[in-house]
Amino acid sequence: LLLLMHTQVMSSDIIHHGRNVSIFNETFTPYQQDLHDSDDSTKYIRELDLFLATLHLFCFVFGTIGNINALRYFATQRKDLSTCIYLCISLNDSVVSLLTLPVAVSYIGHRDPILFDLPGFCTFWGSINTVVPH
C-alpha cells in the first residue's frame, strides 16, 4: 500500500468525485488536486492519512516492543557469529520501528511538518535513513 502511493499510474482515466478525470502519465499521491475547482488548494484524502497513521503507529508499538525484547534476548546469549548477526538485525529493526513515529504524527496532524520543520531533526532523519536501510 505504501508503495502504491508513490507508483506512477499509467491509466487513461479514473473516477474522481464521481467524474472521469484524465490522469495519463501523472503520479497518484494520497492528496490530489481537484481539477474541476478554480482554486489551487490541495485535497487530502483524510481517511487514507488516518489509515496510514494507524499502520505506522501499529508498526511503532509492536515493532519496537518486539524488537527490543529480541535485542534483550540475544544480548544474554553466548556471543557466537549467528547471535551477533541476530543482535545487529534486532537493533536495526528497533531503529526502523522507532522511525515510524514521526511519520505517524505528521499524518495525524493533517500533514503538518511538526518534527520535520526542525532543521536539526531533518539532518538527523536524513542521516539515519541513509544508514539504516543498508
OpenMM code with the backbone's topology and positions (N, CA, C; nanometers):
from openmm import Vec3, app, unit

residues = "LEU LEU LEU LEU MET HIS THR GLN VAL MET SER SER ASP ILE ILE HIS HIS GLY ARG ASN VAL SER ILE PHE ASN GLU THR PHE THR PRO TYR GLN GLN ASP LEU HIS ASP SER ASP ASP SER THR LYS TYR ILE ARG GLU LEU ASP LEU PHE LEU ALA THR LEU HIS LEU PHE CYS PHE VAL PHE GLY THR ILE GLY ASN ILE ASN ALA LEU ARG TYR PHE ALA THR GLN ARG LYS ASP LEU SER THR CYS ILE TYR LEU CYS ILE SER LEU ASN ASP SER VAL VAL SER LEU LEU THR LEU PRO VAL ALA VAL SER TYR ILE GLY HIS ARG ASP PRO ILE LEU PHE ASP LEU PRO GLY PHE CYS THR PHE TRP GLY SER ILE ASN THR VAL VAL PRO HIS".split()
positions = [
    Vec3(0.0824, -0.1191, 0.0000),
    Vec3(0.0000, 0.0000, 0.0000),
    Vec3(0.0869, 0.1256, 0.0000),
    Vec3(0.1936, 0.1244, 0.0823),
    Vec3(0.2806, 0.2407, 0.0848),
    Vec3(0.3502, 0.2595, -0.0485),
    Vec3(0.3840, 0.1487, -0.1151),
    Vec3(0.4473, 0.1571, -0.2451),
    Vec3(0.3486, 0.2062, -0.3490),
    Vec3(0.2227, 0.1681, -0.3367),
    Vec3(0.1194, 0.2097, -0.4299),
    Vec3(0.1032, 0.3607, -0.4329),
    Vec3(0.1228, 0.4272, -0.3193),
    Vec3(0.1041, 0.5712, -0.3126),
    Vec3(0.2028, 0.6461, -0.4002),
    Vec3(0.3192, 0.5869, -0.4256),
    Vec3(0.4226, 0.6583, -0.4994),
    Vec3(0.4491, 0.5985, -0.6374),
    Vec3(0.3650, 0.5050, -0.6802),
    Vec3(0.3843, 0.4467, -0.8115),
    Vec3(0.3143, 0.5302, -0.9161),
    Vec3(0.3676, 0.5238, -1.0339),
    Vec3(0.3084, 0.6043, -1.1401),
    Vec3(0.1912, 0.5293, -1.2016),
    Vec3(0.0815, 0.5992, -1.2191),
    Vec3(-0.0382, 0.5409, -1.2761),
    Vec3(-0.0322, 0.5594, -1.4266),
    Vec3(-0.0497, 0.4527, -1.4996),
    Vec3(-0.0422, 0.4598, -1.6446),
    Vec3(-0.1800, 0.4353, -1.7067),
    Vec3(-0.2831, 0.4713, -1.6379),
    Vec3(-0.4194, 0.4546, -1.6865),
    Vec3(-0.4634, 0.5832, -1.7551),
    Vec3(-0.5585, 0.5721, -1.8454),
    Vec3(-0.6018, 0.6918, -1.9165),
    Vec3(-0.7088, 0.7694, -1.8416),
    Vec3(-0.7836, 0.7060, -1.7513),
    Vec3(-0.8828, 0.7808, -1.6745),
    Vec3(-0.9166, 0.7076, -1.5459),
    Vec3(-0.9609, 0.7850, -1.4447),
    Vec3(-1.0097, 0.7302, -1.3191),
    Vec3(-1.1347, 0.8068, -1.2799),
    Vec3(-1.2046, 0.7563, -1.1801),
    Vec3(-1.3208, 0.8263, -1.1277),
    Vec3(-1.2742, 0.9120, -1.0100),
    Vec3(-1.2991, 1.0418, -1.0141),
    Vec3(-1.2600, 1.1345, -0.9075),
    Vec3(-1.3809, 1.2185, -0.8724),
    Vec3(-1.4313, 1.2016, -0.7532),
    Vec3(-1.5527, 1.2711, -0.7075),
    Vec3(-1.6701, 1.2439, -0.8026),
    Vec3(-1.6792, 1.1200, -0.8540),
    Vec3(-1.7907, 1.0826, -0.9390),
    Vec3(-1.7747, 1.1227, -1.0840),
    Vec3(-1.6611, 1.1826, -1.1232),
    Vec3(-1.6402, 1.2264, -1.2607),
    Vec3(-1.5161, 1.1570, -1.3164),
    Vec3(-1.5146, 1.1326, -1.4456),
    Vec3(-1.3948, 1.0795, -1.5097),
    Vec3(-1.2937, 1.1919, -1.5254),
    Vec3(-1.1713, 1.1671, -1.4820),
    Vec3(-1.0658, 1.2675, -1.4916),
    Vec3(-0.9451, 1.2014, -1.5573),
    Vec3(-0.8943, 1.2618, -1.6597),
    Vec3(-0.7772, 1.2073, -1.7271),
    Vec3(-0.6534, 1.2337, -1.6437),
    Vec3(-0.5775, 1.1279, -1.6157),
    Vec3(-0.4542, 1.1445, -1.5377),
    Vec3(-0.3380, 1.0754, -1.6085),
    Vec3(-0.3440, 1.0658, -1.7393),
    Vec3(-0.2415, 0.9942, -1.8144),
    Vec3(-0.1031, 1.0505, -1.7846),
    Vec3(-0.0121, 0.9601, -1.7456),
    Vec3(0.1275, 0.9929, -1.7139),
    Vec3(0.1435, 1.0886, -1.5971),
    Vec3(0.0499, 1.0917, -1.5053),
    Vec3(0.0650, 1.1714, -1.3842),
    Vec3(0.0815, 1.0772, -1.2660),
    Vec3(0.1371, 1.1263, -1.1571),
    Vec3(0.1613, 1.0440, -1.0397),
    Vec3(0.0428, 1.0544, -0.9451),
    Vec3(-0.0050, 0.9394, -0.8967),
    Vec3(-0.1119, 0.9375, -0.7970),
    Vec3(-0.0488, 0.9471, -0.6591),
    Vec3(-0.0924, 1.0405, -0.5793),
    Vec3(-0.0469, 1.0541, -0.4423),
    Vec3(-0.1689, 1.0598, -0.3530),
    Vec3(-0.1525, 1.0452, -0.2207),
    Vec3(-0.2678, 1.0470, -0.1313),
    Vec3(-0.3416, 1.1803, -0.1305),
    Vec3(-0.2835, 1.2820, -0.1842),
    Vec3(-0.3537, 1.4083, -0.1987),
    Vec3(-0.3598, 1.4382, -0.3469),
    Vec3(-0.4754, 1.4815, -0.3917),
    Vec3(-0.4943, 1.5095, -0.5329),
    Vec3(-0.5522, 1.6489, -0.5478),
    Vec3(-0.5124, 1.7151, -0.6518),
    Vec3(-0.5758, 1.8420, -0.6802),
    Vec3(-0.7043, 1.8139, -0.7558),
    Vec3(-0.8105, 1.8762, -0.7149),
    Vec3(-0.9364, 1.8624, -0.7842),
    Vec3(-0.9282, 1.9472, -0.9099),
    Vec3(-0.9280, 1.8823, -1.0233),
    Vec3(-0.9083, 1.9524, -1.1490),
    Vec3(-1.0268, 2.0402, -1.1871),
    Vec3(-1.1392, 2.0237, -1.1203),
    Vec3(-1.2594, 2.0992, -1.1545),
    Vec3(-1.2808, 2.2202, -1.0644),
    Vec3(-1.1977, 2.2400, -0.9637),
    Vec3(-1.2091, 2.3572, -0.8772),
    Vec3(-1.1265, 2.4708, -0.9347),
    Vec3(-1.1691, 2.5923, -0.9098),
    Vec3(-1.0979, 2.7076, -0.9633),
    Vec3(-0.9750, 2.7435, -0.8810),
    Vec3(-0.9729, 2.7079, -0.7518),
    Vec3(-0.8578, 2.7425, -0.6688),
    Vec3(-0.7530, 2.6310, -0.6766),
    Vec3(-0.6321, 2.6581, -0.6252),
    Vec3(-0.5223, 2.5621, -0.6294),
    Vec3(-0.5071, 2.4849, -0.4998),
    Vec3(-0.6104, 2.4792, -0.4174),
    Vec3(-0.5988, 2.4100, -0.2892),
    Vec3(-0.5839, 2.2596, -0.3114),
    Vec3(-0.5058, 2.1960, -0.2263),
    Vec3(-0.4823, 2.0528, -0.2351),
    Vec3(-0.5851, 1.9802, -0.1504),
    Vec3(-0.6443, 1.8775, -0.2075),
    Vec3(-0.7442, 1.7976, -0.1372),
    Vec3(-0.6748, 1.6741, -0.0802),
    Vec3(-0.6769, 1.6595, 0.0510),
    Vec3(-0.6192, 1.5429, 0.1149),
    Vec3(-0.7255, 1.4373, 0.1332),
    Vec3(-0.6867, 1.3140, 0.1170),
    Vec3(-0.7767, 1.2034, 0.1446),
    Vec3(-0.7552, 1.1696, 0.2918),
    Vec3(-0.8363, 1.2280, 0.3779),
    Vec3(-0.8180, 1.2197, 0.5227),
    Vec3(-0.8257, 1.0755, 0.5727),
    Vec3(-0.9158, 0.9966, 0.5177),
    Vec3(-0.9289, 0.8580, 0.5612),
    Vec3(-0.8014, 0.7792, 0.5330),
    Vec3(-0.7390, 0.8057, 0.4181),
    Vec3(-0.6135, 0.7379, 0.3857),
    Vec3(-0.5024, 0.7820, 0.4803),
    Vec3(-0.4976, 0.9104, 0.5127),
    Vec3(-0.3980, 0.9593, 0.6083),
    Vec3(-0.4154, 0.8940, 0.7450),
    Vec3(-0.5395, 0.8809, 0.7909),
    Vec3(-0.5639, 0.8171, 0.9205),
    Vec3(-0.5310, 0.6680, 0.9164),
    Vec3(-0.5591, 0.6034, 0.8045),
    Vec3(-0.5230, 0.4628, 0.7902),
    Vec3(-0.3710, 0.4459, 0.7950),
    Vec3(-0.2989, 0.5308, 0.7216),
    Vec3(-0.1530, 0.5227, 0.7212),
    Vec3(-0.0947, 0.5569, 0.8580),
    Vec3(-0.1553, 0.6530, 0.9269),
    Vec3(-0.1099, 0.6860, 1.0623),
    Vec3(-0.1300, 0.5668, 1.1560),
    Vec3(-0.2445, 0.5011, 1.1446),
    Vec3(-0.2718, 0.3835, 1.2270),
    Vec3(-0.1728, 0.2719, 1.1958),
    Vec3(-0.1443, 0.2514, 1.0685),
    Vec3(-0.0475, 0.1498, 1.0279),
    Vec3(0.0919, 0.1807, 1.0831),
    Vec3(0.1332, 0.3064, 1.0750),
    Vec3(0.2637, 0.3464, 1.1291),
    Vec3(0.2675, 0.3317, 1.2817),
    Vec3(0.1608, 0.3696, 1.3490),
    Vec3(0.1568, 0.3555, 1.4952),
    Vec3(0.1589, 0.2086, 1.5365),
    Vec3(0.0885, 0.1247, 1.4619),
    Vec3(0.0906, -0.0190, 1.4889),
    Vec3(0.2324, -0.0731, 1.4754),
    Vec3(0.3006, -0.0350, 1.3671),
    Vec3(0.4397, -0.0785, 1.3467),
    Vec3(0.5310, -0.0231, 1.4553),
    Vec3(0.5055, 0.1001, 1.4971),
    Vec3(0.5874, 0.1613, 1.6025),
    Vec3(0.5727, 0.0840, 1.7339),
    Vec3(0.4493, 0.0620, 1.7761),
    Vec3(0.4256, -0.0009, 1.9060),
    Vec3(0.4731, -0.1462, 1.9070),
    Vec3(0.4199, -0.2262, 1.8160),
    Vec3(0.4515, -0.3683, 1.8191),
    Vec3(0.5927, -0.3971, 1.7686),
    Vec3(0.6388, -0.3213, 1.6702),
    Vec3(0.7746, -0.3411, 1.6209),
    Vec3(0.8795, -0.3043, 1.7236),
    Vec3(0.8589, -0.1940, 1.7937),
    Vec3(0.9554, -0.1514, 1.8947),
    Vec3(0.9578, -0.2489, 2.0121),
    Vec3(0.8410, -0.2850, 2.0608),
    Vec3(0.8348, -0.3788, 2.1741),
    Vec3(0.8958, -0.5133, 2.1359),
    Vec3(0.8568, -0.5667, 2.0220),
    Vec3(0.9078, -0.6972, 1.9801),
    Vec3(1.0575, -0.6970, 1.9550),
    Vec3(1.1066, -0.5937, 1.8889),
    Vec3(1.2492, -0.5901, 1.8562),
    Vec3(1.3362, -0.5602, 1.9783),
    Vec3(1.2867, -0.4810, 2.0710),
    Vec3(1.3641, -0.4572, 2.1936),
    Vec3(1.3704, -0.5851, 2.2770),
    Vec3(1.2603, -0.6606, 2.2810),
    Vec3(1.2639, -0.7901, 2.3511),
    Vec3(1.3601, -0.8871, 2.2827),
    Vec3(1.3613, -0.8880, 2.1511),
    Vec3(1.4562, -0.9735, 2.0785),
    Vec3(1.5992, -0.9281, 2.1050),
    Vec3(1.6202, -0.7973, 2.1097),
    Vec3(1.7526, -0.7418, 2.1384),
    Vec3(1.8000, -0.7853, 2.2769),
    Vec3(1.7114, -0.7769, 2.3748),
    Vec3(1.7459, -0.8200, 2.5106),
    Vec3(1.7769, -0.9690, 2.5156),
    Vec3(1.6988, -1.0484, 2.4420),
    Vec3(1.7204, -1.1927, 2.4409),
    Vec3(1.8576, -1.2271, 2.3822),
    Vec3(1.8883, -1.1706, 2.2658),
    Vec3(2.0152, -1.2036, 2.2008),
    Vec3(2.1346, -1.1457, 2.2756),
    Vec3(2.1150, -1.0411, 2.3536),
    Vec3(2.2237, -0.9840, 2.4330),
    Vec3(2.2637, -1.0771, 2.5471),
    Vec3(2.1706, -1.1622, 2.5914),
    Vec3(2.2013, -1.2531, 2.7023),
    Vec3(2.2563, -1.3878, 2.6545),
    Vec3(2.2543, -1.4142, 2.5244),
    Vec3(2.3028, -1.5418, 2.4714),
    Vec3(2.4546, -1.5385, 2.4549),
    Vec3(2.5143, -1.6572, 2.4388),
    Vec3(2.6594, -1.6602, 2.4178),
    Vec3(2.6920, -1.5937, 2.2852),
    Vec3(2.8074, -1.5339, 2.2783),
    Vec3(2.8428, -1.4487, 2.1650),
    Vec3(2.9122, -1.5280, 2.0536),
    Vec3(2.8346, -1.5931, 1.9708),
    Vec3(2.8917, -1.6526, 1.8517),
    Vec3(2.8469, -1.5684, 1.7307),
    Vec3(2.8862, -1.6081, 1.6117),
    Vec3(2.8598, -1.5265, 1.4935),
    Vec3(2.7107, -1.5084, 1.4681),
    Vec3(2.6341, -1.6142, 1.4764),
    Vec3(2.4909, -1.6031, 1.4480),
    Vec3(2.4196, -1.5146, 1.5501),
    Vec3(2.4575, -1.5225, 1.6754),
    Vec3(2.3961, -1.4382, 1.7781),
    Vec3(2.4293, -1.2910, 1.7534),
    Vec3(2.5522, -1.2627, 1.7140),
    Vec3(2.5905, -1.1244, 1.6841),
    Vec3(2.5138, -1.0699, 1.5638),
    Vec3(2.4926, -1.1555, 1.4638),
    Vec3(2.4146, -1.1139, 1.3463),
    Vec3(2.2705, -1.0847, 1.3872),
    Vec3(2.2098, -1.1736, 1.4653),
    Vec3(2.0724, -1.1512, 1.5116),
    Vec3(2.0627, -1.0277, 1.6012),
    Vec3(2.1651, -1.0018, 1.6773),
    Vec3(2.1694, -0.8825, 1.7629),
    Vec3(2.1698, -0.7561, 1.6766),
    Vec3(2.2501, -0.7559, 1.5710),
    Vec3(2.2544, -0.6409, 1.4796),
    Vec3(2.1221, -0.6229, 1.4064),
    Vec3(2.0617, -0.7332, 1.3648),
    Vec3(1.9322, -0.7256, 1.2958),
    Vec3(1.8255, -0.6707, 1.3895),
    Vec3(1.8245, -0.7155, 1.5136),
    Vec3(1.7258, -0.6662, 1.6114),
    Vec3(1.7456, -0.5185, 1.6397),
    Vec3(1.8705, -0.4755, 1.6505),
    Vec3(1.8996, -0.3334, 1.6732),
    Vec3(1.8534, -0.2498, 1.5542),
    Vec3(1.8832, -0.2947, 1.4335),
    Vec3(1.8424, -0.2228, 1.3133),
    Vec3(1.6897, -0.2155, 1.3027),
    Vec3(1.6226, -0.3270, 1.3279),
    Vec3(1.4759, -0.3280, 1.3213),
    Vec3(1.4136, -0.2416, 1.4300),
    Vec3(1.4763, -0.2317, 1.5448),
    Vec3(1.4270, -0.1425, 1.6505),
    Vec3(1.4330, 0.0025, 1.6053),
    Vec3(1.5425, 0.0398, 1.5408),
    Vec3(1.5559, 0.1774, 1.4908),
    Vec3(1.4532, 0.2047, 1.3817),
    Vec3(1.4322, 0.1086, 1.2926),
    Vec3(1.3314, 0.1250, 1.1869),
    Vec3(1.1928, 0.1433, 1.2486),
    Vec3(1.1612, 0.0659, 1.3510),
    Vec3(1.0314, 0.0790, 1.4181),
    Vec3(1.0170, 0.2157, 1.4846),
    Vec3(1.1237, 0.2656, 1.5442),
    Vec3(1.1196, 0.3979, 1.6074),
    Vec3(1.1009, 0.5093, 1.5040),
    Vec3(1.1533, 0.4892, 1.3851),
    Vec3(1.1446, 0.5924, 1.2817),
    Vec3(1.0043, 0.6086, 1.2244),
    Vec3(0.9135, 0.5182, 1.2541),
    Vec3(0.7774, 0.5317, 1.2029),
    Vec3(0.6945, 0.6325, 1.2825),
    Vec3(0.7358, 0.6642, 1.4041),
    Vec3(0.6572, 0.7556, 1.4885),
    Vec3(0.6456, 0.8972, 1.4319),
    Vec3(0.7545, 0.9635, 1.3906),
    Vec3(0.7384, 1.0993, 1.3377),
    Vec3(0.6506, 1.1049, 1.2128),
    Vec3(0.6536, 1.0007, 1.1318),
    Vec3(0.5688, 0.9974, 1.0127),
    Vec3(0.4225, 0.9865, 1.0534),
    Vec3(0.3929, 0.9025, 1.1513),
    Vec3(0.2553, 0.8870, 1.2000),
    Vec3(0.2033, 1.0177, 1.2587),
    Vec3(0.2884, 1.0871, 1.3325),
    Vec3(0.2477, 1.2146, 1.3923),
    Vec3(0.2141, 1.3167, 1.2827),
    Vec3(0.2925, 1.3177, 1.1755),
    Vec3(0.2636, 1.4094, 1.0649),
    Vec3(0.1334, 1.3742, 0.9952),
    Vec3(0.1071, 1.2447, 0.9780),
    Vec3(-0.0199, 1.2038, 0.9171),
    Vec3(-0.1380, 1.2449, 1.0041),
    Vec3(-0.1258, 1.2271, 1.1342),
    Vec3(-0.2353, 1.2628, 1.2252),
    Vec3(-0.2565, 1.4140, 1.2258),
    Vec3(-0.1492, 1.4901, 1.2173),
    Vec3(-0.1556, 1.6358, 1.2217),
    Vec3(-0.1834, 1.7014, 1.0884),
    Vec3(-0.2631, 1.6381, 1.0028),
    Vec3(-0.3010, 1.6937, 0.8728),
    Vec3(-0.1792, 1.7256, 0.7875),
    Vec3(-0.0776, 1.6424, 0.7976),
    Vec3(0.0464, 1.6526, 0.7206),
    Vec3(0.1263, 1.7793, 0.7496),
    Vec3(0.1054, 1.8358, 0.8674),
    Vec3(0.1929, 1.9449, 0.9098),
    Vec3(0.3304, 1.8856, 0.9352),
    Vec3(0.4369, 1.9590, 0.9059),
    Vec3(0.5713, 1.9027, 0.9210),
    Vec3(0.6061, 1.8659, 1.0649),
    Vec3(0.5546, 1.9361, 1.1629),
    Vec3(0.5782, 1.9156, 1.3052),
    Vec3(0.7271, 1.8957, 1.3310),
    Vec3(0.7760, 1.7725, 1.3482),
    Vec3(0.9185, 1.7497, 1.3727),
    Vec3(1.0037, 1.7783, 1.2493),
    Vec3(0.9481, 1.7575, 1.1314),
    Vec3(1.0235, 1.7790, 1.0089),
    Vec3(1.0437, 1.9270, 0.9792),
    Vec3(0.9862, 2.0128, 1.0600),
    Vec3(1.0049, 2.1569, 1.0468),
    Vec3(1.1344, 2.2031, 1.1149),
    Vec3(1.1944, 2.1159, 1.1942),
    Vec3(1.3169, 2.1485, 1.2674),
    Vec3(1.4393, 2.1066, 1.1858),
    Vec3(1.5309, 2.1998, 1.1553),
    Vec3(1.6474, 2.1658, 1.0732),
    Vec3(1.7339, 2.0551, 1.1344),
    Vec3(1.7520, 2.0567, 1.2651),
    Vec3(1.8322, 1.9530, 1.3307),
    Vec3(1.7713, 1.8153, 1.3159),
    Vec3(1.6388, 1.8072, 1.3300),
    Vec3(1.5703, 1.6798, 1.3147),
    Vec3(1.5819, 1.6292, 1.1713),
    Vec3(1.5707, 1.7197, 1.0745),
    Vec3(1.5810, 1.6787, 0.9341),
    Vec3(1.7207, 1.6258, 0.9024),
    Vec3(1.8226, 1.6870, 0.9596),
    Vec3(1.9589, 1.6381, 0.9405),
    Vec3(1.9737, 1.4988, 0.9999),
    Vec3(1.9231, 1.4815, 1.1235),
    Vec3(1.9256, 1.3505, 1.1897),
    Vec3(1.8478, 1.2479, 1.1083),
    Vec3(1.7282, 1.2858, 1.0651),
    Vec3(1.6400, 1.1969, 0.9890),
    Vec3(1.7080, 1.1518, 0.8594),
    Vec3(1.7687, 1.2452, 0.7883),
    Vec3(1.8367, 1.2109, 0.6638),
    Vec3(1.9547, 1.1180, 0.6867),
    Vec3(2.0304, 1.1440, 0.7927),
    Vec3(2.1466, 1.0587, 0.8239),
    Vec3(2.1031, 0.9180, 0.8607),
    Vec3(2.0044, 0.9079, 0.9474),
    Vec3(1.9567, 0.7766, 0.9913),
    Vec3(1.8972, 0.6982, 0.8741),
    Vec3(1.8187, 0.7643, 0.7903),
    Vec3(1.7566, 0.6947, 0.6774),
    Vec3(1.8549, 0.6630, 0.5665),
    Vec3(1.9725, 0.7199, 0.5714),
    Vec3(2.0786, 0.6816, 0.4780),
    Vec3(2.1508, 0.5576, 0.5282),
    Vec3(2.1696, 0.5466, 0.6586),
    Vec3(2.2468, 0.4376, 0.7179),
    Vec3(2.1605, 0.3129, 0.7436),
    Vec3(2.0427, 0.3288, 0.7994),
    Vec3(1.9610, 0.2153, 0.8463),
    Vec3(1.9228, 0.1164, 0.7345),
    Vec3(1.8783, 0.1606, 0.6174),
    Vec3(1.8393, 0.0608, 0.5167),
    Vec3(1.9546, -0.0259, 0.4672),
    Vec3(2.0770, 0.0211, 0.4851),
    Vec3(2.1916, -0.0542, 0.4347),
    Vec3(2.2453, -0.1394, 0.5444),
] * unit.nanometer
topology = app.Topology()
chain = topology.addChain("A")
for resn in residues:
    res = topology.addResidue(resn, chain)
    for name in ("N", "CA", "C"):
        topology.addAtom(name, app.Element.getBySymbol(name[0]), res)
